[in-house]
Amino acid sequence: MKKIRLLIADLLKFKKSPDFVISGSSYQIMRFLDVCTAGISTALIRGWLAPRSFSANDYLSRELKDRGFAKINGIFGLHCFPILEKMPVYCRANTELHGDFDSIAPIACEIIGRLEVSEESFLSSDVIATFITSGPFCDIARMHYGREVICVRASSWYSISSNTNKALDGAAQKWHRDIDWLGELKFFIYANDVSEENGPLDFIIGTHKKRVDRFLFTDGRYDDDRMMRAYNKNEYLVSTICKRGEAFAVDTRGYHRGRPLLKGNRLVLCIEFSVNKFGAEFQYSPRPWLNPTWDSFNVWKKAINKNPAWQGLFSNQK
């Protein structure tokens, strides 16, 4: 009960001030309640903190609502990828490993199957900032949730081949679902062709919904055998086998993974939205300042003035 009271106290503080960052303890209780109630607690909190303000009935919204997964028609970001490929990377399992991809990847593959693109390099690029803020992503997220949204993450990473359980776990290459915010809608734009061999995103259709089968698993990471015993592969599994520049919207409340790579690598650009910052914000605080020296400064400022959703990526500035 003490922990529940702590969560309630943080809820009241957040309701009064949406810039309030909840504690790690409240975050863990939020996750625990989501698992125990098959997502009902999260839906109730979301409705109280961010009630629906409009409805959407377009095809993409219906597909996302029903399946939790939808391909976005078109080819995106081709002009961004040559810039993205030249950005420095780092290994979050050992932050001393940083530099260009070709130098770091052979070492990092023994530690974790993932290398992050430098956040500052990514956010400071005017080309990438223009692509992100001028794309359809924010509008699709608003339609999906039926309310205003906020961008909680824009990032990029390489998935690389690794064969240890610890590395697969840390690289999100085991089955899991996200419970970081009051909603998780992610857009994945692929910077290289993705085949069976270089790690497509796998998703279990429909598992983003509040369903009894949520009780099959707790909040953890699961291997392929266990997941396929619960969900018929031919009926529920969908994979992002795709060409460079194709994009997918995924409600990552559903079970998903980056499939372990057999060879090569996969470079993805990811944009994530939620209804507000109630949840894992403490993991990202302090957010980076929107630096006036960045090439992207004017792009971000213009986008934020037009749509406050993009302010979520940065620390508040007066």
C-alpha positions in Angstrom: 0.0 0.0 0.0 2.9 2.3 0.7 4.1 2.0 -2.9 0.6 2.5 -4.2 0.3 5.7 -2.2 3.7 6.9 -3.7 2.4 6.3 -7.2 -0.9 8.2 -6.4 1.2 11.1 -5.0 3.3 11.3 -8.1 0.1 11.1 -10.3 -1.3 14.1 -8.4 1.9 16.0 -8.8 2.1 15.2 -12.5 -1.6 16.2 -13.0 -0.7 19.6 -11.5 2.5 20.0 -13.3 3.2 17.9 -16.5 6.9 18.7 -16.2 7.1 16.8 -13.0 9.4 13.7 -13.3 8.0 10.7 -11.3 10.3 8.6 -9.2 11.9 5.3 -10.3 9.8 3.6 -7.6 6.5 5.0 -9.0 7.7 3.9 -12.5 8.2 0.3 -11.3 4.8 0.2 -9.6 3.2 1.5 -12.8 4.8 -1.4 -14.7 3.8 -3.9 -12.1 0.2 -2.8 -12.1 0.1 -2.9 -15.9 1.1 -6.5 -15.9 -1.3 -7.5 -13.0 -4.3 -5.8 -14.7 -3.5 -6.7 -18.3 -3.0 -3.0 -19.1 -6.3 -1.7 -17.6 -4.5 0.4 -15.0 -2.4 2.1 -17.7 -5.5 2.8 -19.7 -7.2 4.3 -16.7 -4.2 6.5 -15.8 -3.9 7.6 -19.5 -7.6 8.5 -19.6 -7.3 10.6 -16.4 -4.1 12.4 -17.3 -4.8 12.8 -21.0 -8.5 12.3 -21.9 -9.3 11.7 -25.6 -10.1 14.9 -27.4 -11.0 13.6 -30.8 -11.7 10.4 -32.7 -10.0 8.9 -35.8 -11.4 6.5 -38.3 -8.9 6.4 -41.1 -7.6 3.1 -42.4 -4.1 3.4 -40.8 -5.6 4.2 -37.4 -8.0 1.2 -37.6 -5.2 -1.1 -38.6 -2.9 0.1 -35.7 -5.8 -0.3 -33.3 -6.7 -3.8 -34.4 -3.2 -5.2 -35.2 -0.8 -2.9 -33.4 1.3 -2.9 -36.5 1.0 -1.1 -39.9 3.2 -0.3 -42.8 3.3 3.3 -43.9 3.0 3.7 -47.6 5.9 5.4 -49.3 9.7 5.5 -49.1 11.2 7.8 -46.4 14.5 9.3 -45.5 16.8 8.3 -48.4 18.5 11.6 -48.3 19.2 11.2 -44.6 20.9 7.8 -44.7 24.3 8.9 -46.1 24.6 11.4 -43.3 23.4 8.9 -40.7 25.9 6.3 -41.8 28.8 8.7 -41.1 27.8 9.6 -37.6 29.8 8.3 -34.6 28.5 5.4 -32.5 28.9 4.2 -29.0 28.2 1.0 -27.0 25.8 1.6 -24.1 27.0 -1.6 -22.4 30.5 -0.1 -22.3 30.5 3.7 -23.0 34.3 3.8 -23.4 33.7 2.1 -26.8 32.9 5.0 -29.1 34.0 6.0 -32.6 33.1 5.0 -36.1 31.0 2.0 -36.7 33.6 -0.1 -38.6 36.1 0.2 -35.7 33.7 -0.4 -32.8 31.4 -3.1 -34.2 34.0 -6.0 -34.1 34.6 -5.3 -30.4 31.0 -4.5 -29.4 29.6 -7.7 -30.9 31.1 -9.7 -28.0 29.3 -7.4 -25.5 26.0 -6.4 -27.0 24.2 -6.7 -30.3 23.6 -3.0 -30.7 25.4 0.2 -31.2 23.8 3.6 -30.6 24.3 6.6 -33.0 25.6 9.6 -31.1 22.5 11.5 -29.8 24.1 14.9 -30.3 25.2 14.1 -33.8 21.7 12.8 -34.6 19.7 15.7 -33.1 22.1 18.4 -34.4 21.7 17.4 -38.0 19.4 19.9 -39.9 18.7 17.3 -42.5 17.5 14.7 -40.0 15.6 17.3 -38.0 13.8 18.5 -41.1 12.9 14.9 -42.1 11.6 14.0 -38.6 9.5 17.1 -38.1 8.1 17.4 -41.6 7.1 13.7 -41.9 3.6 12.2 -41.1 4.7 10.6 -37.9 3.3 13.1 -35.3 -0.1 13.2 -37.1 -0.4 9.5 -37.3 0.4 9.3 -33.5 -2.3 11.8 -32.8 -4.8 9.8 -34.8 -3.8 6.6 -33.1 -4.3 7.9 -29.5 -7.2 10.3 -30.3 -5.4 13.0 -28.3 -2.4 15.3 -28.4 0.9 13.5 -28.1 4.5 14.2 -27.3 7.7 12.9 -28.9 9.6 11.1 -26.1 12.5 9.8 -28.2 14.1 10.2 -31.6 17.2 8.0 -32.1 19.1 5.7 -34.3 21.1 2.5 -33.8 22.8 -0.4 -35.5 21.8 -4.0 -34.7 24.8 -6.3 -35.1 25.3 -10.0 -34.8 25.9 -11.4 -31.3 25.4 -14.9 -29.8 25.3 -14.5 -26.0 22.1 -14.4 -24.1 23.2 -11.3 -22.2 24.0 -9.5 -25.4 20.7 -10.4 -27.0 18.8 -9.3 -23.9 20.5 -5.9 -23.8 20.0 -5.4 -27.5 16.2 -6.0 -27.3 16.7 -9.1 -29.5 14.5 -11.2 -27.2 10.8 -11.1 -27.0 9.5 -8.3 -24.8 6.9 -5.5 -24.6 7.5 -1.8 -23.7 5.9 -0.4 -20.5 7.9 2.8 -20.3 5.1 5.4 -20.8 1.3 5.5 -20.9 1.5 4.6 -24.5 4.3 3.5 -26.9 3.9 4.1 -30.6 7.2 3.8 -32.5 8.0 4.5 -36.1 10.8 2.5 -37.6 12.5 3.7 -40.8 15.1 1.4 -42.1 18.4 2.7 -43.6 19.3 -0.5 -45.3 17.5 -3.5 -46.8 16.3 -5.9 -44.2 16.2 -9.6 -44.8 15.7 -12.8 -42.8 19.5 -12.7 -42.1 20.1 -9.2 -40.8 17.5 -8.9 -38.1 13.9 -7.8 -39.1 11.6 -6.5 -36.4 9.2 -9.3 -35.4 5.8 -8.5 -33.9 3.0 -10.6 -32.4 -0.2 -9.1 -33.9 -2.9 -8.0 -31.4 -0.8 -8.3 -28.2 -0.9 -4.5 -27.7 -4.5 -4.8 -26.6 -5.8 -5.4 -23.1 -6.3 -9.1 -23.2 -6.2 -12.0 -20.8 -3.3 -13.5 -22.6 -1.2 -10.8 -21.1 -1.0 -13.1 -18.1 0.9 -15.7 -20.0 4.1 -13.7 -19.3 5.4 -11.3 -16.7 7.4 -8.2 -17.4 10.5 -9.8 -18.9 12.4 -11.1 -21.9 11.5 -14.4 -23.6 13.1 -16.7 -26.0 11.6 -17.7 -29.3 10.5 -21.2 -28.3 8.4 -20.0 -25.3 6.8 -17.2 -27.3 5.9 -19.5 -30.3 4.3 -22.0 -27.9 1.8 -19.3 -26.9 1.2 -17.7 -30.3 0.9 -19.7 -33.5 3.7 -18.4 -35.8 1.6 -18.6 -39.0 -1.3 -16.8 -37.4 0.2 -14.1 -35.3 3.8 -13.4 -36.4 4.6 -10.5 -38.7 8.1 -9.4 -39.7 9.6 -6.3 -41.3 11.3 -7.8 -44.3 11.7 -4.6 -46.3 13.7 -2.3 -48.6 15.8 0.7 -47.5 13.5 3.6 -46.8 10.4 1.6 -45.8 8.7 2.6 -42.6 6.4 0.9 -40.0 4.3 2.1 -37.2 4.3 -0.3 -34.2 2.5 -0.1 -30.9 5.3 -1.7 -28.9 3.0 -2.5 -26.0 2.7 -5.6 -28.0 5.3 -8.4 -27.9 8.2 -7.7 -30.3 11.9 -8.2 -30.8 14.7 -7.3 -33.2 15.4 -10.8 -34.5 18.9 -11.9 -33.8 21.2 -11.3 -36.7 22.8 -14.1 -38.6 25.1 -11.8 -40.5 25.5 -8.1 -41.6 23.9 -5.3 -39.7 20.7 -3.3 -39.6 20.5 0.5 -39.2 17.2 1.9 -38.1 15.9 5.4 -37.4 13.2 5.4 -34.7 10.7 8.1 -33.6 8.6 7.4 -30.5 5.5 9.1 -29.2 3.4 8.9 -26.1 0.5 10.9 -24.7 2.8 12.7 -22.1 6.0 12.1 -20.1 4.5 10.2 -17.2 6.7 7.2 -16.9 10.4 6.7 -17.7 11.4 10.3 -18.0 13.8 10.0 -15.1 15.9 7.7 -17.3 16.4 10.5 -19.9 16.7 13.5 -17.5 18.2 15.8 -18.0 17.3 16.0 -21.7 19.7 17.7 -24.0 19.5 21.4 -24.4 18.5 22.7 -27.8 21.9 24.2 -28.7 21.9 27.4 -30.7 25.1 26.3 -32.4 23.5 23.2 -33.9 22.8 23.3 -37.6 19.3 22.0 -36.7 18.6 24.8 -34.1 16.2 26.8 -36.3 14.5 23.7 -37.7 13.7 22.4 -34.2 12.6 25.9 -32.9 10.3 26.4 -35.9 8.8 22.9 -35.4 8.3 23.4 -31.7 6.6 26.7 -32.2 4.2 25.0 -34.6 3.8 21.8 -32.6 4.8 21.6 -28.9 5.0 17.7 -29.3 8.7 18.2 -30.4 9.6 20.0 -27.2 9.6 16.5 -25.6 13.0 15.8 -27.0 14.7 18.7 -25.2 15.0 20.3 -21.7 12.6 23.1 -21.2 14.1 26.5 -22.3 12.6 29.9 -21.6 
